[in-house]
Amino acid sequence: MAVPKKRTTRSTQGQRRSHLALTPTQLVSTTAGDLVPRRLKKAAELGLLKTTKKV
């Protein structure tokens, strides 16, 4: 079984994992004027999603 020869520092570990940071959800407006995440736009326009008016 492979075992690392030395311990990885928190700095090096953080640099390797820096690309895993979460990004905020992109909101788009639907034809009804609601703000929903991009992946749910079609469902909102078809009436399959409960939305709240934010515009």
matplotlib code that plots the C-alpha trace (Angstrom):
import matplotlib.pyplot as plt

x = [0.0, 1.3, 2.2, 3.4, 7.0, 6.2, 3.2, 1.4, 1.2, -2.1, -0.8, 0.0, -3.3, -5.2, -3.5, -4.4, -8.0, -8.5, -10.4, -13.1, -14.5, -18.3, -19.6, -22.8, -25.9, -26.6, -30.1, -32.0, -35.4, -38.2, -41.0, -43.2, -40.6, -39.4, -35.7, -34.7, -31.4, -30.5, -31.0, -34.6, -35.7, -37.6, -39.4, -40.4, -41.8, -43.8, -45.3, -43.7, -41.9, -43.1, -41.4, -41.4, -41.5, -38.2, -38.2]
y = [0.0, 3.4, 5.7, 9.3, 9.9, 13.2, 15.0, 17.5, 20.9, 22.8, 25.4, 22.8, 21.0, 24.3, 25.2, 21.8, 22.1, 25.8, 25.0, 23.2, 26.5, 26.9, 29.7, 31.6, 30.4, 32.4, 33.7, 34.4, 36.0, 34.0, 35.3, 35.7, 38.0, 35.5, 35.0, 31.4, 29.5, 28.9, 25.1, 25.5, 28.2, 25.8, 24.1, 27.6, 28.6, 25.4, 26.0, 23.0, 25.1, 27.2, 30.6, 33.8, 37.2, 39.1, 41.6]
z = [0.0, -0.9, 2.0, 1.6, 2.8, 4.6, 5.9, 3.6, 5.2, 5.4, 3.0, 0.3, 0.9, 0.6, -2.6, -4.1, -3.1, -4.0, -7.1, -5.1, -3.7, -4.1, -6.4, -5.8, -7.8, -11.0, -10.9, -14.1, -14.6, -16.1, -18.4, -15.4, -13.8, -11.1, -10.2, -10.2, -10.6, -14.2, -13.9, -12.8, -15.4, -17.7, -14.8, -13.4, -16.8, -17.2, -13.7, -12.1, -9.5, -6.6, -6.9, -5.0, -6.7, -6.2, -9.1]

ax = plt.figure().add_subplot(projection="3d")
ax.plot(x, y, z, "-o")
ax.set_aspect("equal")
plt.show()
